[in-house]
Amino acid sequence: MIGNDGKPATREQIRAAIATYNSGDRGSREFAGIPRALVTILDNLAVGKTTYVKGNDGQLQLSRSKDKRIVAG
């Protein structure tokens, strides 16, 4: 995953972006800081499905729970 600054993001940066995504305030300044590619991946993730996002220091497993929140494992 490439961040908005053009550098590879770490798993911790991806987790922070997911926490912002789960807050639900899509019009906030913090939400605008999430990489667009990550928002697209998270928006299209169906309930009960899992995907993997590669960070600079390894991959991160993401899944959508029944309450429609993203869980990073």
C-alpha positions in Angstrom: 0.0 0.0 0.0 1.4 3.3 -1.0 0.5 6.3 1.2 -0.5 9.8 0.1 3.1 10.9 0.4 4.2 8.4 -2.2 6.0 6.2 0.3 5.1 2.6 1.3 2.9 2.5 4.4 3.6 0.4 7.4 1.1 -2.0 9.0 0.7 0.5 11.9 -0.2 3.3 9.4 -2.7 1.1 7.7 -4.3 0.2 11.1 -4.5 3.9 11.9 -6.2 4.5 8.6 -8.7 1.7 9.3 -9.5 3.2 12.7 -10.3 6.5 11.0 -12.4 4.6 8.3 -14.4 2.9 11.1 -15.2 6.2 12.8 -17.7 6.8 10.0 -17.1 10.5 9.5 -16.4 10.5 5.7 -16.2 14.3 5.5 -13.5 14.8 8.1 -10.0 16.0 7.4 -8.6 12.8 8.9 -10.7 10.7 6.4 -9.3 12.7 3.5 -5.8 11.5 4.7 -6.6 7.9 4.0 -5.1 6.6 0.7 -7.8 6.4 -2.0 -6.8 2.9 -2.9 -7.4 1.7 0.7 -10.8 3.4 0.8 -11.8 1.6 -2.5 -10.6 -1.8 -1.1 -12.5 -1.2 2.2 -15.7 0.0 0.6 -15.9 -3.1 -1.7 -15.1 -5.6 1.1 -18.3 -7.6 1.7 -19.5 -8.8 5.1 -17.7 -12.0 6.1 -15.0 -11.7 3.4 -11.3 -11.3 4.0 -8.5 -9.6 2.0 -4.9 -8.9 2.5 -3.1 -5.5 2.1 0.7 -5.4 1.8 2.5 -2.9 3.9 6.2 -2.0 4.0 6.9 -4.4 6.8 4.6 -7.3 5.8 1.0 -8.0 5.0 -2.1 -7.3 7.0 -5.3 -9.3 7.0 -8.5 -7.3 6.8 -12.1 -8.6 7.1 -15.5 -7.0 7.4 -17.5 -8.1 10.5 -21.3 -8.5 10.7 -21.6 -5.0 12.2 -20.0 -3.7 8.9 -16.8 -2.6 10.7 -13.3 -3.4 9.3 -11.2 -5.7 11.5 -7.4 -5.8 11.1 -5.9 -9.1 12.2 
